[in-house]
């Protein structure tokens, strides 16, 4: 397990060990808003020489009221939700190859429904008016594009990649959504969303489903998500634009300094 908060990480480890008996669970501190932190973890893992069989990219921030940046100057949503996961996955690529890994990237419903086009040349949203949900939505669309493009590029290498919309639930992630929008969001989550214990089911299904493609997106099968089961709902039209996906990938490599060496045929 990786996370930014060591105290919360230790608590999660204790809870898992208590629930799963003799399960081997460890925690390492990594801040996805810091390339230095991500690089340090990547170097340490490579030195261990251990394979990775499953990677769940799930960390995130949501609807931060005022535009903020990461330590590397990235807009906070794009930097944490997309670029942090992109860099982490790229640095773990040798271990992912060794483990014939499944990479699951957790997006959100807003990534499927957003009408906001993603401009790879303006990842930091410097050329448009900042809105909390707009920035969050673009980062979640970027995650879907990343998962789809990784599946396309890495399919012949033994690595598979799936995006997932875990469904709606009331969580601490929504703490920044203020005012009427926040009240409505939490009310809808309570009425139509999953109990928190079920939110993980879509992600777990994405981790084990057979034969994903670069259009696969696992999500709730019904708008009323309390009675939904996981299914492939397909990536949204905006995520199918091959030119934009390729440009996003190249831009992410350029700004993070992490290159995958992958083309559509696998390793370059």
Residue pairs with C-beta under 8 A, 6 or more apart in sequence:
1 9
1 12
1 13
1 25
1 26
1 27
1 28
2 27
2 28
2 29
2 30
2 41
2 59
2 88
3 9
3 12
3 27
3 29
3 30
3 59
4 29
4 30
4 31
4 32
4 33
4 59
6 27
6 29
9 27
9 28
9 29
10 27
12 27
13 25
13 26
13 27
16 23
16 25
17 23
17 25
28 41
28 44
29 37
30 37
30 38
30 41
30 88
31 37
31 38
31 71
32 38
32 59
32 80
32 84
32 85
32 88
33 70
33 71
33 72
33 74
33 76
33 79
33 80
33 84
34 70
34 71
34 72
35 71
35 72
35 87
35 256
35 257
36 71
38 84
38 87
38 88
38 91
39 87
39 91
41 88
41 91
42 87
42 88
42 91
42 92
43 91
45 52
45 91
45 92
45 95
46 91
46 94
46 95
50 95
51 95
51 96
51 98
51 99
51 101
52 92
52 95
52 96
52 98
52 99
52 101
53 99
53 100
53 101
53 102
54 99
54 101
54 102
54 103
54 104
54 207
55 88
55 89
55 92
55 96
55 101
55 102
55 103
55 104
56 104
56 106
56 203
56 207
57 85
57 88
57 89
57 103
57 104
57 105
57 106
57 143
58 104
58 106
58 203
59 80
59 81
59 84
59 85
60 80
60 81
60 106
60 108
60 139
60 173
61 76
61 77
61 80
61 81
61 136
61 173
61 176
62 77
62 136
62 173
62 174
62 176
62 177
63 132
63 133
63 136
63 174
63 176
63 177
64 76
64 77
64 132
64 135
64 176
65 132
65 176
65 178
66 130
67 75
67 76
67 125
67 130
67 135
68 75
68 76
69 75
69 76
69 79
69 124
70 76
70 79
70 80
70 84
72 79
73 124
74 83
74 123
74 124
74 255
75 123
75 124
75 125
75 135
76 135
77 135
77 136
77 138
77 139
78 123
78 124
78 125
78 135
78 138
78 139
78 142
80 139
81 136
81 139
81 140
81 142
81 143
82 139
82 142
82 143
82 146
82 252
83 123
83 252
83 255
83 256
85 105
85 143
85 146
86 146
86 252
86 256
86 258
87 256
87 258
89 96
89 103
89 150
90 253
90 256
90 258
90 259
90 260
91 258
93 159
93 260
93 261
95 101
96 103
96 159
97 157
97 158
97 159
100 158
100 159
101 158
101 159
101 160
102 159
102 160
102 161
102 162
102 206
102 207
102 208
103 147
103 150
103 159
103 160
103 161
103 162
104 147
104 161
104 162
104 163
104 164
104 203
104 206
104 207
105 143
105 144
105 146
105 147
105 150
105 161
105 162
105 163
105 164
106 143
106 163
106 164
106 166
106 203
107 140
107 141
107 143
107 144
107 147
107 163
107 164
107 165
107 217
108 136
108 140
108 165
108 166
109 165
109 167
109 168
109 219
110 133
110 136
110 137
110 140
111 137
111 139
111 140
111 141
111 143
111 144
111 165
111 236
112 144
112 165
112 217
112 219
112 233
112 235
112 236
113 137
113 236
114 137
114 138
114 140
114 141
114 236
114 238
116 134
116 137
116 138
116 141
117 238
118 138
118 141
118 142
118 145
118 238
118 244
118 248
119 127
120 244
120 247
120 248
120 250
120 251
121 247
121 251
122 128
123 142
123 251
123 252
123 255
125 134
125 135
125 138
128 134
132 176
132 177
133 177
133 181
141 236
141 238
141 239
142 248
143 163
144 163
144 217
144 235
144 236
144 239
145 239
145 244
145 245
145 248
146 163
146 248
146 249
146 252
147 161
147 162
147 163
147 217
148 161
148 163
148 214
148 215
148 216
148 217
148 235
148 239
148 240
148 245
149 214
149 245
149 246
149 248
149 249
150 159
150 161
150 260
150 262
151 160
151 161
151 162
151 212
151 213
151 214
151 216
152 214
152 264
153 249
153 260
153 262
153 263
153 264
153 266
154 160
154 161
154 260
154 262
154 266
155 214
155 266
156 265
156 266
157 262
157 266
157 267
160 212
161 212
162 206
162 207
162 209
162 212
162 216
162 217
162 218
163 206
163 216
163 217
163 218
163 235
164 202
164 203
164 205
164 206
164 217
164 218
164 219
165 202
165 217
165 218
165 219
165 220
165 233
166 194
166 199
166 200
166 202
166 203
166 219
167 193
167 194
167 198
167 199
167 202
167 219
167 220
167 225
167 228
168 188
168 189
168 192
168 193
168 194
168 225
169 189
169 193
169 194
169 195
169 196
169 198
169 199
170 186
170 189
170 190
170 193
170 196
171 196
171 199
174 182
174 185
174 186
174 189
177 185
177 186
192 223
192 224
192 225
192 226
193 225
193 226
194 220
194 225
194 226
194 228
195 226
201 230
202 218
202 219
202 220
202 230
203 218
205 218
205 230
206 212
206 218
206 230
209 216
209 218
209 232
215 234
215 235
215 240
216 232
216 234
216 235
217 232
217 233
217 234
217 235
217 236
217 239
218 230
218 231
218 232
218 233
219 230
219 231
219 233
220 228
220 229
220 230
220 231
220 233
221 228
221 229
221 230
221 231
221 233
222 228
222 229
238 244
239 245
252 258
253 259
253 260
261 267
261 268
262 268
